[in-house]
Amino acid sequence: MTTFADAGLVSAAAAGTTVAWFTLAGALGGVLVTSVVGLTTAALNHRWQARDAENARLLQHGAQVRAERRESYAAY
């Protein structure tokens, strides 16, 4: 494989520096993508858990109201 440094287009030091910058950019880009995915997952899980807790509360309340009505009708 012929590189720019081998072809004499850039110096070997410049080619090495360029590779280092691309390596750093790739590493930081990977960290950024992973962070965004992690934060998005956490936010969505929090929202879904809150919604599930509200649904459970409403179901429990509905069951309690039905039980109270059933008792009052049975006592009548």
C-alpha positions in Angstrom: 0.0 0.0 0.0 1.4 3.3 -1.0 0.9 6.2 1.4 1.2 9.9 0.8 4.5 9.9 2.6 5.9 7.1 0.4 4.8 9.0 -2.7 6.6 12.1 -1.5 3.4 14.2 -1.4 3.8 14.9 2.4 6.5 14.5 4.9 6.5 11.4 7.1 6.0 13.6 10.2 2.9 15.2 8.7 1.5 11.9 7.7 2.0 10.5 11.3 0.4 13.6 12.7 -2.5 13.2 10.4 -3.0 9.6 11.4 -2.8 10.6 15.1 -5.5 13.3 14.6 -7.8 10.9 12.7 -7.3 8.3 15.5 -8.2 10.9 18.2 -11.2 12.1 16.2 -12.4 8.5 15.8 -12.0 7.7 19.5 -13.8 10.9 20.6 -16.5 10.3 18.0 -17.1 6.8 19.4 -17.3 8.1 22.9 -19.7 10.8 21.8 -22.0 8.3 20.0 -21.9 5.9 23.0 -22.8 8.8 25.4 -25.7 10.0 23.3 -27.1 6.4 23.0 -26.7 5.9 26.7 -28.4 9.2 27.7 -31.2 8.6 25.2 -31.8 5.1 26.6 -31.8 6.4 30.2 -34.3 9.2 29.3 -36.6 6.8 27.5 -36.5 4.2 30.3 -37.3 6.9 32.9 -40.3 8.0 30.8 -41.5 4.5 30.3 -41.2 3.6 34.0 -43.1 6.7 35.0 -45.9 5.8 32.5 -46.0 2.2 33.8 -46.2 3.4 37.4 -49.1 5.7 36.5 -50.9 2.9 34.7 -50.4 0.6 37.6 -51.8 3.3 40.0 -54.8 3.8 37.8 -55.5 0.1 37.6 -55.2 -0.3 41.4 -57.5 2.7 41.9 -60.1 1.2 39.5 -59.9 -2.2 41.3 -60.4 -0.5 44.7 -63.4 1.5 43.4 -65.0 -1.6 42.0 -64.4 -3.5 45.2 -66.0 -0.7 47.3 -69.0 -0.6 44.9 -69.4 -4.4 45.1 -69.3 -4.2 48.9 -71.9 -1.4 49.1 -74.2 -3.2 46.6 -73.9 -6.5 48.6 -74.7 -4.7 51.8 -77.7 -3.0 50.3 
